Amino acid sequence: MRADRLVSLVLLLRQRGRMTADALARELEVSTRTVLRDIEALSSAGVPVYAERGRHGGFALLPGFRTELTGLNHDEALALLAAGSGRGEQVFGLGAALASAMRKVVDALPESHQAAAGDAAQRFLVDPETDLLSRRTVTDEVPDTTMMAVRRAVLAGHKLRIHYAATGRAPQWRTVDPIGLVTVRDRGYLLATRSGEDRTYRLSRVLAAEELPDAAERPDRVDLDRIWRERSARFLSDDHIAALVRVSPTRREELLGTVRAVRAEGLEADGWSRLEVTFQDARHAEWAVWQLGTDAEVLSPQSLRTALRDRAATLVARYGDEPRS
């Protein structure tokens, strides 16, 4: 909304001082022409914005101008700024809103605390994109329009129509009653019910979404943490096969892309990861680990080790002799 953008523009100028129209446009994710129109609107409303010409020119506020945003102490603001360094907002499509909120958080502090809070927040890093072994983590990509429709339906308590691509199936439209949104390991999930049955949908597999006007059938209050624990327990207790696997750091992400769930993970002295994972069934487990060749080793169950050994023995026998004429 334009009102939010105008507030963000003022906060940017307060916190950073002089900024060019191009720099403001990049921060606000709008065109330079839109920034110039906003500057004109602020001036007309009495906000003391002035332009400085020349090579190092730009727009600035008259010294001493301050917006009225109060209510946070230093530690509260620091907690929000540190949380803002995480990446969960990318999953739910709230990146732009978070940036705007962080500007307001800093501005809400007394001037004597603003520099200290900004410097302190730089000392915290939450969920970086790579770990100590320089392995890049993968965040689900969800189109903004799709995520916005899902988020609106969840918050408004309306039914939701989604075009969903389940694993190994053709995409289908379905109408659900949304309960809430969960992010785990930078993967987003929609918790919902469908015809009264519990359903969990991976957000990256939602190809399109439409908020419906009808009220969703769901309780007024919800404990998402409890619901997630219960659904996770049911998921892991189904006819899936659990396995303990060692995997090279170069192939870890490839393995994680094929498993149904990760129950635990540890790092061994040689840099390999030890993962407790679940596969859909024994055939799926054998196929997934076989793709990794010598970059992975199944430690348990023995049945999976035996299946992989037998497959390898068959391959050795096939190539141990001269090819058949």
Sequence and secondary structure as in RCSB ss.txt:
>XXXX:A:sequence
MRADRLVSLVLLLRQRGRMTADALARELEVSTRTVLRDIEALSSAGVPVYAERGRHGGFALLPGFRTELTGLNHD
EALALLAAGSGRGEQVFGLGAALASAMRKVVDALPESHQAAAGDAAQRFLVDPETDLLSRRTVTDEVPDTTMMAV
RRAVLAGHKLRIHYAATGRAPQWRTVDPIGLVTVRDRGYLLATRSGEDRTYRLSRVLAAEELPDAAERPDRVDLD
RIWRERSARFLSDDHIAALVRVSPTRREELLGTVRAVRAEGLEADGWSRLEVTFQDARHAEWAVWQLGTDAEVLS
PQSLRTALRDRAATLVARYGDEPRS
>XXXX:A:secstr
 HHHHHHHHHHHHHHH SB HHHHHHHHTS HHHHHHHHHHHHHTT  EEEE STT EEEE TT         HH
HHHHHHHHTTSSHHHHTT HHHHHHHHHHHHHHS HHHHHHHHHHHTT   S SB TT  B       HHHHHHH
HHHHHHTEEEEEEE  TTS  EEEEEEEEEEEEETTEEEEEEEETTEEEEEEGGGEEEEEEEEEE    SS  HH
HHHHHHHHHHHHSS EEEEEEE TTTHHHHHTT SEEEEEEE TTS EEEEEEESSHHHHHHHHHTTGGGEEEEE
 HHHHHHHHHHHHHHHHHHSS    
